[in-house]
Structures are given as structure tokens and as C-alpha cells.
Amino acid sequence: MKAMITTENLSFSYKDKCVLKNVSIEVPKGGIYGYLGKNGAGKSTTIKILLGLLKAQSGAILYDGRQFTEKSLDRIGNLIESPSFYNHLTAYENLKYLDILFHHGDDRISEVLSMVDLNSARNKKAKKFSSGMKQRLGIALALFHAPDILILDEPLNGLDPEGVHDMRKLIVRLHHEGKTILLSSHILSEIEKVCTHIGILDAGQLIYQGPIRSLMSNINQRVTVETNNVSKAKSVCRENGFEVTNDSEDLLMVLIPNKNEYNRMINVLSSDRIEIFSIKSDELDLESVFLTLTSHQTK
């Protein structure tokens, strides 16, 4: 799949602190790329470099295969945490003010307000908007010049559940319309619902990048087995190549990489006539996978 945003060995330091070290991301054209990392991992620094707000100290940035220049910004819309607009103006007036630069006219203003479900509030002052409406107005401003790429840094900040739901629907709709979206958020449950690809940054280094399905399928799942003979079950599991992480008087904990291995474990235990009273499998979600990956990194 062709990359719309590429960085090649991007590095950046503040004084003596290395914030990014040889970061090479590839955001596929038409994809939703979730860019994840703990506080201080370097996400915001990466985004500022992608938008030309900071200058990379080494490495390269490509948009659609071309070297980044100021002209590249014409193809990019962005929302960085809190949207910037004039609170004393209406939604329509904010976009009309922006149109001084772009000359797209009232039809485009109406089109963009409809895209973010704000047409009915077009004549309402922005200061009276809810948090969710303000975020959607911020995206309307980012979309006004018809960019190919959207870069959204924490667009879910401060939203209530209804606002998060509305923002999720909007992001999915923009994806279906062909936009390439780079999305950073701490709400990993929402990232899991909308993203096609994931990049995980830890201490300035990219430790995973690829389709979200591949990430979820390649992480070991912890299975707790209740049995009448833990000692024998432990030996049988290890003899058959399973990783036993813990055991107690009647419980055995085993790491299982996939469903086939899950079935094989049950079969080998049954073949040795080990009674299984119950099996509990921890359900994998993006948050648990993220914590597993980042907790094993050397800081």
C-alpha cells in the first residue's frame, strides 16, 4: 500500500535529551494511523515536525513521495489538541473569515458545516458551543481547504461520551471519503475502534508499526487453567513448548500466541488425562497490548 506520510530516520533532541531517535513511520494512503505513546514518548514532537512547527535535526519527511516543503502544508489539515477559532464569531463567520485566504465561497462553507454536523448551528456563537461542537468546528476549519491529509492530535480531549461518539463517527466518515488520517489519542479503546494501522512510540523509538489486526493477533494471551494436577499440567505444557508464567495450588497460567495453540494446549492436557475444571482467557484489547509492549522496553 502506498504511503501518504513517510518519515525516514527522524531524530530530534531538546538540549541533551533525545526525544526522537531514528523514527521512520509510514502512514498508508487512505488509512487511519493511530500514533500511540506514553506522555513524553515524542508523539507531539513528531506531529510538530510533520507540520513544520519544529525543524527535524536529522532525517527526512515525505508527503505522497515528495520531500516536505511549505507547499506541502496546502494538502494538510490539522487539529492540535484545542481548536483555534474566534469565540465571539458564529461557526459560519469563523469559516467566512478563513475564506479570505481560500476564496471557496459560501457553498464550501455550507458543505463543510454539513460534513461536521454543524449546519443547524451555523449562526450560533462559538463560545456557546459544547466541547464536542468546538472540536467539530476545529475539524471544519481544518477541512475547509479540502486537504488530502488530516493530522489530529488528541481530538477527543475533554469530550463527554456523546462527544467521543460523534467524533468517532466523523473520523470514520472522513476515512470513507478517502482522507488519510494520522490520529494521536490516549483513549486507546477509541483508537482500536477506528484505526486501520498503528505506530507505537516508546522513549523516542518506534517499537511497532503495522496493521492493527496484525498487532492484536501477534500478542500472547494469558490463559488461566484450573486443574486437579497443577504440577503435572505444568510439566506437560512446558514439554510441549508452552510458556508457563505462574502457578498455584490449583491454577496454572500459560501464555498462548493464537487460537490454534489454545486448542493444542487443551488437547495435550486432555491426552495426559489431566482434568480441566475451568479455563479463563484474558480478553485482549489495545490497551493491554500497548502496556505489554511498552512495559518491556529498556528506558
N, C-alpha and C positions, 0 to 999 in steps of 0.2 A: 504494500500500500504506500502511495506517495506521501511524503512528509510535507506538511504545510509550514511547520515551525521546526527548525533544527538549531541546536547549539552544538558546537564542536569544541570540547575541552575548555569549557568556560570556567575561568578562575577569577576570584576576587578576594581581596583582603582589606579589612579595616585596621590600619596601623599594623600591629603584629599579629592580629587574629585572622586566620584563614577562614573565610565564610563559605566560599565555593571552591571546590578542588576538582578540576577536570570534569565538569558536568556536561554530559552530552545527551540531551533529550531529543526525542523525535515525536512530534505531535502529528498524527496522521490526518490527511485532508478529510474533512467531513466528520471527524471524530470528536468525542468529548474526552479530554485528557484530564484526569484528576491528579493534581500535583500536591503530594502529601508530605508532611514532615512535622516534627515537634516544633515548639517555639524555639526560635534561634537556629533552626536547621539550615536556613538560607533561602526559603521559598520567596519571601518578599524581595530579597536582593535580586534573585533571578528575574522576577517579574519587572522590577525597576530597570534592569539591564535590557530586557526584551522591549521595553517601551522607550528606551533611550534616556531615561531619567538618571541612570548611572552608566558610566563607561566601563566596559569589561577591561580588566587589566591584561588578560590573555584569552585566546580562543576566538571563535567566530560565531556569528548569528546569521542564519539564512531564513528568509521568508519565501516559501514556494521555490526554493532552489537558488534564490538570488541573495547576494550579500546585503545585509541590513544597511539602509541609508535613511535619512529623514523622510524621503519619499515613501518608504515602506509603511510609515505611520498612516498614510492615506487608506490603507487596506485593513487597519486595525481599529476596533472599538474596545474601550476598556472601562471597567468599573473597579476602582481600587478602594476596598473597604467602604467608607461612607461616600455616597454620591455627592457631587458638587453641582449645585444649582442655586438660583435666586429664590429664597423663601417667600419674598413679597410678591413674586410673579406667579401667574397661573401655570399649569402644565403647558397649555398652548403657548403662552408668552415666553416660557423658557425655551421652547423649541423654535419659536419665531425669532428670538434673539440669536440662537445658534445659526439660523438660516441666513443671517447676514453674511456668514462665511461661505455657505454652500449653495445658496440660491436654488434650493429644490422646490420651494413653494408650499402652499397650504395643503395640496394633495398629499405630499410626502409627510407633512406634519400629522394629518389625519390617519394616514396609513400606519405610521409608527406608533401613534397613540392606540390604535386598534390592536396592533401586534402585542402590546403590553397590557391590554385591557384597561386603558385609562381614558378612552374616548368620552365616556359618560362623565368623567371628572375633569375634562379639558379646561373648564373655566373656573376651577377651584384653585385657590392659592396653595402653593406647595407646602407652606407652613402648617396647613390644616390636614395634610396627608398623614396616614398611618405609616409606620415603619416600612411595611411591605409595599405600600404605594410609592414611597420615596425611593425604595430600591428599584422598583419597576420604572419609575421616571428616570433614574440614573441609567438604566439599560436603554431606555428610549433615546436618551441623549447619545449613548454610545453607538446606537444603531442608525442614527439619523443619516449619516453619510454613506450608508449601505456598505459596511466593511465585510470582507470575507472572513475575518478572524475576530473572535471576541476573547479578551483576557479578563477574567473575573476573579478578583482577589477577595475572598471571604464575602461573597454576595449574600450569605444567609445570616450575617451578624445582626443580632438584635431583633430578629423576626420571631413572631409567635408561631405556633403550629400551622395556623391558616396561611400566614405569610410564607412560611417554608414550603408548604404545599403548592401555593401559587407560583413561587419562584421555580420550583422543580418542573411544573408544567410548562412554564415559559422556556426554560433551558431545553427541555425535550422538544418543544415545538420549533425552536430555532435550529436545533440539530437536524430535525426532519426537513427544514428548509435549506439545508446544505451548509450551514455555518460551521466553521471549525472553532471549537471552544476549548480554551485552557482554563481550568477551574481549580482554585485553591480553596479548601474549606477544612475546618476542624470537625464538622459534623459528618463523620465517616459513614453513617447509615444513609445519608443522602447521596454522598459520593458513590456508594455501592449501587444505589438505585438508578443513577443517571449516566454514569461514565462507561465508556467503551474501553478505555485504556487508563493505565495507572503509572505514575512515576513516584517512587518513594525516595525522599532525600533524608539522609541522616548525617548530622555533623558535617554538612557541606558536601557529601558524596552521594551519588545516585546508587542506591543499593538494589533497586528493582525497577524495571521498566518493561511494559508489555500489556497485552490484553488483560482485562480484569478477570476473565474466565480462566486464563492460564494461571494467574496468581492464586486464585482460590482453589484450583484443582491440584496445585503442587505443594500445598502446605499440609504437613502431617496433622491428623486429627487424633485427639486423645480419647481413648475408649476405656471405660471402667467396667471390668468384668467381675461379677460376684460368683464365686465358685466354692465347692466343698474341699478343694485341694489346691490352695494357692501356690504352695511350693512346687508341686508337680507341674501346674499350669505355667508357672514362671519358667521352669526348665524347658518345657515343650515349646513355648513361644520363642525363647532365645535360640534353641536348636534349629528352629525354622526361620530364623532371620528377623524376628520381630524385636523392636526396641521396647524393653520394659522400663518404665520411668519410675515406678513406685509400687509398693505392695504393702498390705497389712494382713491382719489375721484372715479375713475373708474377701478382700478386694485386691484386684490386680489392675494396674494402669498401663496401657500399651499405646504406643504411637502408631497410627495407621495412615499410610500415604494416600490410599484410594479405596473405592468400594470393592474392587477385586480382592485386595489384600484383606479387607474386613471379612469378606466371605471365606477367604482361605484360613484366616485365624480361627474362625468358628469351626471350620471343618477339621483342622488339625487337633483342636482341643477335643472335639467330639470323637475323633478317631482313637484318641487315647483314653476314651471313656471318662473324661473329666466332666462332671456335671456342671452345667451353667445355670445359675438361678436367675440372673438378670444381666443385661448389658446396657450400659448408658453411654451414649456418644455425645460429646460436647459439640454443639452446633457451631460450625464455623461462620464467622461474619468478618467483614473487612476490618473492623476494629481489633478483633483478636489476632488476625493475621498481621496487621500493622504493628501491634505491640510485640508479637513474637519476633518479627524481623528486626525491629529497632532495638529490642532489648538485648540482642546478641551481638550488637556492633561494639567494637572497641572504641571508646571515646579518647 
